Amino acid sequence: MDLSTRFMKLSLPNPIIVSSSGLTADIDGVRKAVDAGAGAVVLKSLFEEDIAAGVERSRQNAVVSHPEAEAYMEQLGMLLEPDEYLTFVEDCAGSVDVPVIASLNCHSEKWWTDYAERIEKVGADAIELNLSPIALEQKISAADIENTLVSMVKLARKTVKLPLAVKIGQNYSALPHLVDRIRKAGADSLTLFNRYYKVDINIENIQFKSGNSLSAHEEFGPVLRWIGIISDLTELDISASTGVYNASDLIKVILAGGNAAQFCSVLYRDGMEVIPGVLEDLSAWMEKHEYSELSDFRSLLSLEDDKRNAFFQRLQYVKALKG
Ligand SMILES: Cc1cc2nc3c(=O)[nH]c(=O)nc-3n(C[C@H](O)[C@H](O)[C@H](O)COP(=O)(O)O)c2cc1C
């Protein structure tokens, strides 16, 4: 059975990618993922705030002058030393034989481009840009947010030659249009979707607290729908992220036109041993259906005719209401 796939112009031995997270925040985690059979890994993100705080630290001789960003990142356990990140990328790239995708989390045009360049130099196979511009003021329109996002992709494309994936959230009203702009800006692939950090409130001490950091399996539905809608409209490779838990989900992603699926919460819950199980189940399913490679069934259920799709979706909605 040939499980190989293409994602971000890279050849992966299989379509399981371990997502950017604490699981891929150190070399041991990355090795464990690869030993379990992952086809690629996305390293824990270097956050723009890490870079900003690091730059300030060195500028001011260890005096913190970005206190808010730093306190926030420390609270999330996310603070990384940017230069350590580069060593980490280099070590990973040199020690595993599947693609190593570095990750940059950015929300402005400052700080990170220099690091994108340095990440390329230390041997990453690709970069996933985790882009999360958000509107916190009334004067910022949806178009402004999309323009910011697209200009960050353009900037990254200008800065590095590496394959670029763009990982975005799902709260966009006209995703096909935005995806086309992302492609024209120079991206090679999409990761649909990022799952933003969840915020909750403790009503006893009247403080913010962290919401559930792991996804529920039910969150997979919108991911599948959007991959089905987008995949036929774009040449970008697509990986799924959020709520992918098992081989059935992975098979559905490929049927809908995706190239790979990223696994995260299920690995936190059940460990890396999930990966060989998914690969085994995928092979067994392919054998049963007499498919010998992923391209035999990729896109069989993508939505080729978008008018038919709109009609179909409307029909299901009306049926669900009546039912
Ligand atoms: C503890 C934790 C840390 C994460 N850190 C990052 C990160 O640094 N960069 C990123 O792009 N996504 C990060 N994510 C999001 C995951 O990559 C993934 O997109 C999200 O968890 C949805 O996938 P899942 O349903 O399989 O968990 C993190 C997720 C978790 C649970």
The ligand as an ORCA input file, in Angstrom:
! r2SCAN-3c Opt
* xyz 0 1
  C      -1.148     22.662     24.132
  C      -1.293     23.138     22.724
  C      -0.331     24.000     22.197
  C      -0.478     24.471     20.880
  N       0.481     25.289     20.370
  C       0.379     25.695     19.065
  C       1.399     26.486     18.478
  O       2.405     26.826     19.087
  N       1.231     26.860     17.186
  C       0.153     26.492     16.432
  O       0.071     26.831     15.254
  N      -0.830     25.736     16.970
  C      -0.741     25.340     18.261
  N      -1.712     24.563     18.802
  C      -2.883     24.222     17.969
  C      -2.713     22.855     17.299
  O      -1.628     22.856     16.391
  C      -3.988     22.443     16.544
  O      -4.181     23.330     15.437
  C      -5.237     22.508     17.415
  O      -4.984     21.921     18.694
  C      -6.406     21.795     16.745
  O      -6.102     20.445     16.455
  P      -6.610     19.219     17.379
  O      -8.081     19.260     17.383
  O      -6.038     17.992     16.749
  O      -6.053     19.472     18.750
  C      -1.592     24.066     20.106
  C      -2.534     23.177     20.636
  C      -2.398     22.720     21.929
  C      -3.421     21.768     22.476
*
